[in-house]
Amino acid sequence: MLTQELELKKRLLQESSKILNMQIQAAKEAMDDAQESANEHQGAMEDRFESFREACQIQRDMYARQLDELITTMGMLRRINATKVNHEISLGAVVLTELQNYFIGVSLGEIKMEGDSFFAISGMSPIYKAMAGKTSGDTFVFRDKEYKILQVF
């Protein structure tokens, strides 16, 4: 039975990495496009295009910050051990409740896996703070709803 759970955790981790890699690629491309736009307009009617070039630089810097955050997030994701069984809710745990399922790692939203939905949440999220340290059979309250924890692995 436990090997099924660990297999699911491994696939959730792989899917999370795939989603993050796509976001990293998109941020890199957007950053490069903004830089290219700024470079193409150099020298052409200096004054008029100075503000355009500045706007492109601001946009490029914004994508660069986004890229840095995504790379940091990927580093956090890589620290999760998919072969470790979590007995209490902590980083890397898969949490099944009566209401929703969660994967504790990084905030990526909903991941669909074998017809089930899992919400990838970070250790900074308010719902994680409500459930942290709990185990199977425990309950926690978040936004006036009581969640019964069915399984943690």
MDAnalysis code that builds the backbone (N, CA, C; Angstrom):
import MDAnalysis as mda
import numpy as np

u = mda.Universe.empty(459, n_residues=153, atom_resindex=np.repeat(np.arange(153), 3), trajectory=True)
u.add_TopologyAttr("name", ["N", "CA", "C"] * 153)
u.add_TopologyAttr("resid", np.arange(1, 154))
u.add_TopologyAttr("resname", ["MET", "LEU", "THR", "GLN", "GLU", "LEU", "GLU", "LEU", "LYS", "LYS", "ARG", "LEU", "LEU", "GLN", "GLU", "SER", "SER", "LYS", "ILE", "LEU", "ASN", "MET", "GLN", "ILE", "GLN", "ALA", "ALA", "LYS", "GLU", "ALA", "MET", "ASP", "ASP", "ALA", "GLN", "GLU", "SER", "ALA", "ASN", "GLU", "HIS", "GLN", "GLY", "ALA", "MET", "GLU", "ASP", "ARG", "PHE", "GLU", "SER", "PHE", "ARG", "GLU", "ALA", "CYS", "GLN", "ILE", "GLN", "ARG", "ASP", "MET", "TYR", "ALA", "ARG", "GLN", "LEU", "ASP", "GLU", "LEU", "ILE", "THR", "THR", "MET", "GLY", "MET", "LEU", "ARG", "ARG", "ILE", "ASN", "ALA", "THR", "LYS", "VAL", "ASN", "HIS", "GLU", "ILE", "SER", "LEU", "GLY", "ALA", "VAL", "VAL", "LEU", "THR", "GLU", "LEU", "GLN", "ASN", "TYR", "PHE", "ILE", "GLY", "VAL", "SER", "LEU", "GLY", "GLU", "ILE", "LYS", "MET", "GLU", "GLY", "ASP", "SER", "PHE", "PHE", "ALA", "ILE", "SER", "GLY", "MET", "SER", "PRO", "ILE", "TYR", "LYS", "ALA", "MET", "ALA", "GLY", "LYS", "THR", "SER", "GLY", "ASP", "THR", "PHE", "VAL", "PHE", "ARG", "ASP", "LYS", "GLU", "TYR", "LYS", "ILE", "LEU", "GLN", "VAL", "PHE"])
u.atoms.positions = np.array([
    [0.827, -1.202, 0.000],
    [0.000, 0.000, 0.000],
    [0.868, 1.262, 0.000],
    [1.885, 1.297, 0.870],
    [2.718, 2.489, 1.005],
    [3.483, 2.818, -0.271],
    [3.826, 1.802, -1.048],
    [4.540, 2.093, -2.299],
    [3.657, 2.893, -3.260],
    [2.349, 2.656, -3.231],
    [1.422, 3.444, -4.058],
    [1.469, 4.909, -3.658],
    [1.470, 5.164, -2.355],
    [1.502, 6.533, -1.856],
    [2.797, 7.229, -2.267],
    [3.913, 6.522, -2.101],
    [5.199, 7.113, -2.466],
    [5.289, 7.347, -3.971],
    [4.679, 6.482, -4.747],
    [4.636, 6.659, -6.203],
    [3.838, 7.923, -6.549],
    [2.729, 8.117, -5.866],
    [1.908, 9.317, -6.067],
    [2.703, 10.568, -5.676],
    [3.390, 10.509, -4.547],
    [4.197, 11.654, -4.101],
    [5.270, 11.977, -5.140],
    [5.913, 10.925, -5.665],
    [6.957, 11.114, -6.671],
    [6.382, 11.788, -7.916],
    [5.190, 11.359, -8.340],
    [4.569, 11.947, -9.533],
    [4.130, 13.390, -9.285],
    [3.649, 13.689, -8.072],
    [3.294, 15.070, -7.726],
    [4.541, 15.965, -7.759],
    [5.635, 15.436, -7.259],
    [6.898, 16.177, -7.267],
    [7.369, 16.419, -8.708],
    [7.274, 15.386, -9.552],
    [7.670, 15.526, -10.954],
    [6.791, 16.549, -11.681],
    [5.491, 16.483, -11.446],
    [4.562, 17.415, -12.081],
    [4.831, 18.847, -11.610],
    [5.115, 19.016, -10.330],
    [5.454, 20.335, -9.787],
    [6.710, 20.881, -10.466],
    [7.723, 20.031, -10.633],
    [8.962, 20.437, -11.310],
    [8.688, 20.831, -12.754],
    [7.827, 20.059, -13.414],
    [7.489, 20.352, -14.813],
    [6.806, 21.721, -14.928],
    [5.851, 21.984, -14.050],
    [5.137, 23.265, -14.056],
    [6.117, 24.411, -13.799],
    [6.982, 24.242, -12.812],
    [7.966, 25.283, -12.490],
    [8.934, 25.512, -13.638],
    [9.389, 24.437, -14.283],
    [10.299, 24.576, -15.422],
    [9.649, 25.361, -16.556],
    [8.351, 25.132, -16.796],
    [7.637, 25.879, -17.837],
    [7.555, 27.358, -17.449],
    [7.313, 27.648, -16.167],
    [7.247, 29.037, -15.704],
    [8.617, 29.712, -15.823],
    [9.671, 28.970, -15.509],
    [11.040, 29.503, -15.624],
    [11.343, 29.824, -17.085],
    [10.995, 28.904, -17.980],
    [11.234, 29.111, -19.411],
    [10.472, 30.337, -19.915],
    [9.217, 30.477, -19.509],
    [8.393, 31.615, -19.932],
    [8.994, 32.935, -19.427],
    [9.468, 32.949, -18.180],
    [10.076, 34.163, -17.621],
    [11.366, 34.513, -18.362],
    [12.189, 33.493, -18.693],
    [13.433, 33.727, -19.449],
    [13.119, 34.334, -20.810],
    [12.130, 33.745, -21.505],
    [11.770, 34.235, -22.838],
    [11.231, 35.661, -22.772],
    [10.394, 35.952, -21.796],
    [9.836, 37.298, -21.648],
    [10.951, 38.307, -21.342],
    [11.907, 37.901, -20.514],
    [13.029, 38.766, -20.169],
    [13.879, 39.050, -21.411],
    [14.164, 38.000, -22.180],
    [14.958, 38.156, -23.408],
    [14.236, 39.033, -24.426],
    [12.909, 38.848, -24.569],
    [12.123, 39.663, -25.505],
    [12.170, 41.135, -25.114],
    [12.026, 41.422, -23.831],
    [12.068, 42.808, -23.360],
    [13.438, 43.423, -23.629],
    [14.494, 42.636, -23.413],
    [15.864, 43.120, -23.670],
    [16.065, 43.388, -25.152],
    [15.569, 42.474, -25.990],
    [15.680, 42.641, -27.439],
    [14.974, 43.900, -27.918],
    [13.769, 44.143, -27.397],
    [13.006, 45.337, -27.762],
    [13.778, 46.596, -27.396],
    [14.397, 46.592, -26.230],
    [15.177, 47.753, -25.798],
    [16.372, 47.960, -26.722],
    [17.045, 46.871, -27.085],
    [18.237, 46.964, -27.939],
    [17.895, 47.407, -29.361],
    [16.767, 46.949, -29.904],
    [16.381, 47.283, -31.277],
    [16.157, 48.770, -31.467],
    [15.736, 49.438, -30.406],
    [15.386, 50.849, -30.538],
    [16.509, 51.791, -30.124],
    [17.710, 51.271, -29.909],
    [18.827, 52.141, -29.552],
    [19.228, 52.972, -30.757],
    [19.511, 54.225, -30.497],
    [20.024, 55.090, -31.559],
    [18.958, 55.721, -32.428],
    [17.766, 55.195, -32.457],
    [16.720, 55.737, -33.323],
    [16.018, 56.883, -32.607],
    [16.140, 58.072, -33.125],
    [15.525, 59.269, -32.544],
    [15.627, 59.233, -31.011],
    [16.831, 59.360, -30.525],
    [17.169, 59.183, -29.103],
    [16.104, 59.604, -28.101],
    [15.669, 60.846, -28.131],
    [14.773, 61.349, -27.086],
    [13.458, 60.585, -27.028],
    [12.837, 60.382, -28.186],
    [11.520, 59.746, -28.220],
    [11.591, 58.295, -27.745],
    [12.678, 57.636, -28.070],
    [12.760, 56.207, -27.738],
    [13.438, 55.927, -26.403],
    [13.972, 56.995, -25.783],
    [14.607, 56.812, -24.476],
    [13.602, 56.257, -23.460],
    [12.403, 56.848, -23.415],
    [11.407, 56.375, -22.450],
    [10.925, 54.969, -22.804],
    [10.837, 54.651, -24.094],
    [10.453, 53.302, -24.524],
    [11.504, 52.294, -24.049],
    [12.777, 52.674, -24.252],
    [13.870, 51.784, -23.859],
    [13.868, 51.589, -22.338],
    [13.613, 52.672, -21.602],
    [13.528, 52.562, -20.144],
    [12.391, 51.640, -19.720],
    [11.256, 51.774, -20.405],
    [10.105, 50.905, -20.100],
    [10.465, 49.442, -20.360],
    [11.188, 49.195, -21.446],
    [11.624, 47.823, -21.757],
    [12.577, 47.301, -20.678],
    [13.479, 48.169, -20.196],
    [14.418, 47.767, -19.136],
    [13.674, 47.440, -17.855],
    [12.674, 48.269, -17.514],
    [11.880, 48.031, -16.301],
    [11.185, 46.679, -16.406],
    [10.623, 46.421, -17.601],
    [9.942, 45.144, -17.838],
    [10.938, 43.987, -17.734],
    [12.116, 44.155, -18.326],
    [13.145, 43.121, -18.282],
    [13.534, 42.838, -16.833],
    [13.710, 43.902, -16.033],
    [14.079, 43.739, -14.617],
    [12.987, 43.004, -13.845],
    [11.721, 43.307, -14.174],
    [10.596, 42.636, -13.512],
    [10.639, 41.127, -13.812],
    [10.878, 40.775, -15.083],
    [10.964, 39.355, -15.442],
    [12.190, 38.696, -14.814],
    [13.271, 39.457, -14.675],
    [14.481, 38.918, -14.040],
    [14.202, 38.584, -12.573],
    [13.463, 39.476, -11.872],
    [13.090, 39.203, -10.470],
    [12.194, 37.971, -10.389],
    [11.247, 37.898, -11.315],
    [10.333, 36.747, -11.356],
    [11.132, 35.455, -11.568],
    [12.097, 35.517, -12.471],
    [12.951, 34.361, -12.745],
    [13.741, 33.956, -11.499],
    [14.296, 34.928, -10.787],
    [15.029, 34.638, -9.548],
    [14.136, 33.936, -8.533],
    [12.896, 34.443, -8.387],
    [11.954, 33.826, -7.445],
    [11.634, 32.392, -7.849],
    [11.443, 32.173, -9.149],
    [11.130, 30.822, -9.632],
    [12.300, 29.869, -9.408],
    [13.518, 30.359, -9.603],
    [14.707, 29.520, -9.392],
    [14.843, 29.181, -7.906],
    [14.561, 30.153, -7.034],
    [14.577, 29.904, -5.586],
    [13.516, 28.864, -5.221],
    [12.327, 29.009, -5.817],
    [11.230, 28.065, -5.579],
    [11.637, 26.656, -6.022],
    [12.304, 26.557, -7.163],
    [12.766, 25.254, -7.661],
    [13.761, 24.646, -6.675],
    [14.605, 25.466, -6.088],
    [15.559, 24.986, -5.081],
    [14.838, 24.385, -3.887],
    [13.746, 25.032, -3.464],
    [12.951, 24.506, -2.348],
    [12.321, 23.172, -2.727],
    [11.817, 23.093, -3.944],
    [11.172, 21.867, -4.420],
    [12.169, 20.709, -4.457],
    [13.396, 21.005, -4.836],
    [14.433, 19.964, -4.934],
    [14.825, 19.394, -3.574],
    [14.491, 20.111, -2.501],
    [14.823, 19.618, -1.152],
    [13.838, 18.556, -0.670],
    [12.738, 18.379, -1.401],
    [11.728, 17.404, -0.983],
    [12.182, 16.002, -1.373],
    [12.119, 15.105, -0.417],
    [12.506, 13.714, -0.635],
    [11.244, 12.894, -0.903],
    [11.074, 12.468, -2.146],
    [9.865, 11.726, -2.538],
    [9.842, 10.310, -1.978],
    [10.956, 9.829, -1.437],
    [10.980, 8.464, -0.902],
    [10.767, 8.450, 0.614],
    [10.597, 9.626, 1.206],
    [10.390, 9.717, 2.655],
    [8.897, 9.726, 2.959],
    [8.500, 8.869, 3.887],
    [7.110, 8.846, 4.337],
    [6.970, 9.887, 5.449],
    [6.049, 10.818, 5.252],
    [5.777, 11.822, 6.295],
    [4.655, 11.286, 7.177],
    [4.890, 11.276, 8.487],
    [3.847, 10.837, 9.414],
    [3.071, 12.026, 9.961],
    [3.695, 13.194, 9.895],
    [2.982, 14.415, 10.274],
    [3.130, 15.417, 9.142],
    [2.259, 16.415, 9.143],
    [2.240, 17.381, 8.048],
    [3.433, 18.311, 8.154],
    [4.307, 18.206, 7.142],
    [5.505, 19.032, 7.040],
    [5.888, 19.098, 5.562],
    [6.995, 19.755, 5.244],
    [7.438, 19.893, 3.864],
    [7.543, 18.523, 3.179],
    [6.940, 18.388, 2.024],
    [7.003, 17.143, 1.264],
    [5.829, 16.208, 1.505],
    [4.978, 16.531, 2.459],
    [3.856, 15.648, 2.790],
    [2.731, 15.760, 1.756],
    [2.064, 14.646, 1.531],
    [0.810, 14.617, 0.783],
    [-0.263, 14.453, 1.859],
    [-1.264, 15.324, 1.825],
    [-2.302, 15.346, 2.861],
    [-3.665, 15.138, 2.201],
    [-4.347, 14.086, 2.617],
    [-5.695, 13.818, 2.116],
    [-6.674, 14.188, 3.211],
    [-7.631, 15.080, 2.888],
    [-8.659, 15.449, 3.865],
    [-10.022, 15.132, 3.262],
    [-11.060, 15.246, 4.074],
    [-12.422, 15.007, 3.587],
    [-12.818, 16.023, 2.518],
    [-12.232, 17.210, 2.581],
    [-12.630, 18.285, 1.670],
    [-11.708, 18.455, 0.470],
    [-10.391, 18.438, 0.712],
    [-9.423, 18.632, -0.366],
    [-8.142, 17.865, -0.073],
    [-7.322, 17.718, -1.119],
    [-6.020, 17.065, -0.980],
    [-4.926, 18.106, -1.200],
    [-3.810, 17.938, -0.497],
    [-2.726, 18.917, -0.573],
    [-1.386, 18.235, -0.777],
    [-0.485, 18.961, -1.425],
    [0.914, 18.562, -1.546],
    [1.711, 19.737, -0.985],
    [2.422, 19.482, 0.109],
    [3.149, 20.556, 0.785],
    [4.539, 20.685, 0.176],
    [4.748, 21.784, -0.484],
    [6.046, 22.020, -1.117],
    [6.171, 23.482, -1.501],
    [5.700, 23.780, -2.697],
    [5.709, 25.158, -3.180],
    [4.324, 25.500, -3.719],
    [4.019, 26.760, -3.737],
    [2.695, 27.213, -4.163],
    [2.575, 27.194, -5.687],
    [1.797, 26.244, -6.203],
    [1.604, 26.121, -7.648],
    [0.133, 26.006, -8.038],
    [-0.745, 26.026, -7.066],
    [-2.170, 25.882, -7.379],
    [-2.549, 24.421, -7.517],
    [-3.571, 24.169, -8.327],
    [-4.145, 22.828, -8.444],
    [-3.364, 21.955, -9.428],
    [-3.103, 20.733, -9.005],
    [-2.470, 19.724, -9.864],
    [-3.431, 18.549, -9.931],
    [-3.789, 18.150, -11.138],
    [-4.684, 17.003, -11.297],
    [-3.843, 15.755, -11.532],
    [-4.192, 14.689, -10.789],
    [-3.433, 13.454, -10.863],
    [-4.408, 12.289, -10.747],
    [-4.512, 11.498, -11.797],
    [-5.390, 10.312, -11.795],
    [-6.818, 10.649, -11.370],
    [-7.352, 11.737, -11.895],
    [-8.723, 12.121, -11.586],
    [-8.910, 12.796, -10.239],
    [-7.841, 12.890, -9.454],
    [-7.915, 13.583, -8.170],
    [-7.220, 14.932, -8.291],
    [-7.661, 15.882, -7.482],
    [-7.027, 17.197, -7.436],
    [-6.196, 17.316, -6.176],
    [-5.032, 17.890, -6.334],
    [-4.141, 18.174, -5.211],
    [-3.768, 19.643, -5.316],
    [-3.817, 20.343, -4.198],
    [-3.402, 21.736, -4.205],
    [-1.976, 21.809, -3.684],
    [-1.073, 22.261, -4.564],
    [0.329, 22.417, -4.185],
    [0.448, 23.736, -3.426],
    [0.769, 23.638, -2.140],
    [0.868, 24.828, -1.293],
    [2.250, 24.899, -0.651],
    [2.631, 26.097, -0.270],
    [3.943, 26.278, 0.362],
    [3.810, 26.250, 1.886],
    [4.929, 26.159, 2.536],
    [4.967, 26.187, 3.989],
    [4.663, 27.571, 4.554],
    [4.502, 28.553, 3.691],
    [4.175, 29.919, 4.112],
    [2.671, 30.177, 4.058],
    [1.910, 29.301, 3.408],
    [0.478, 29.565, 3.209],
    [-0.301, 29.450, 4.520],
    [-1.347, 30.262, 4.666],
    [-2.152, 30.230, 5.894],
    [-2.764, 28.855, 6.177],
    [-3.207, 28.144, 5.139],
    [-3.810, 26.820, 5.385],
    [-2.753, 25.842, 5.894],
    [-1.523, 25.955, 5.375],
    [-0.464, 25.077, 5.876],
    [-0.229, 25.341, 7.371],
    [-0.206, 26.620, 7.733],
    [0.025, 26.972, 9.145],
    [-1.060, 26.370, 10.046],
    [-2.286, 26.240, 9.512],
    [-3.396, 25.665, 10.288],
    [-3.244, 24.151, 10.460],
    [-2.579, 23.489, 9.497],
    [-2.486, 22.021, 9.552],
    [-1.110, 21.501, 9.956],
    [-0.113, 22.340, 9.987],
    [1.267, 21.907, 10.261],
    [1.363, 21.069, 11.535],
    [2.104, 19.966, 11.436],
    [2.359, 19.113, 12.602],
    [1.256, 18.120, 12.924],
    [0.127, 18.219, 12.256],
    [-0.984, 17.296, 12.517],
    [-0.726, 15.958, 11.816],
    [-1.471, 14.926, 12.223],
    [-1.312, 13.592, 11.643],
    [-2.676, 13.040, 11.230],
    [-2.669, 11.866, 10.627],
    [-3.918, 11.215, 10.205],
    [-4.884, 11.113, 11.373],
    [-6.145, 11.424, 11.124],
    [-7.162, 11.360, 12.163],
    [-7.390, 12.684, 12.873],
    [-6.415, 13.592, 12.808],
    [-6.563, 14.918, 13.427],
    [-7.513, 15.778, 12.595],
    [-7.945, 16.867, 13.183],
    [-8.739, 17.856, 12.450],
    [-8.072, 19.214, 12.619],
    [-8.361, 20.114, 11.682],
    [-7.915, 21.500, 11.813],
    [-8.996, 22.383, 11.213],
    [-9.005, 23.634, 11.643],
    [-10.013, 24.583, 11.159],
    [-9.311, 25.662, 10.350],
    [-9.854, 25.926, 9.164],
    [-9.340, 26.994, 8.308],
    [-10.524, 27.696, 7.673],
    [-10.591, 29.007, 7.835],
    [-11.699, 29.818, 7.327],
    [-13.064, 29.247, 7.697],
    [-13.220, 28.983, 8.966],
    [-14.484, 28.488, 9.536],
    [-14.926, 27.122, 9.014],
    [-14.026, 26.381, 8.375],
    [-14.350, 25.023, 7.923],
    [-13.459, 24.063, 8.687],
    [-14.055, 22.940, 9.114],
    [-13.261, 21.924, 9.795],
    [-12.844, 20.864, 8.780],
    [-11.569, 20.575, 8.759],
    [-11.002, 19.562, 7.869],
    [-10.604, 18.355, 8.702],
    [-11.035, 17.174, 8.287],
    [-10.589, 15.940, 8.946],
    [-9.490, 15.350, 8.065],
    [-8.344, 15.104, 8.663],
    [-7.207, 14.542, 7.930],
    [-7.381, 13.035, 7.828],
    [-7.529, 12.546, 6.614],
    [-7.721, 11.112, 6.382],
    [-6.392, 10.380, 6.331],
    [-5.399, 11.005, 5.677],
    [-4.106, 10.340, 5.529],
    [-3.004, 11.356, 5.274],
    [-1.838, 11.075, 5.815],
    [-0.628, 11.891, 5.597],
    [0.474, 10.924, 5.178],
    [1.166, 11.242, 4.103],
    [2.326, 10.419, 3.708],
    [3.338, 11.238, 2.957],
])
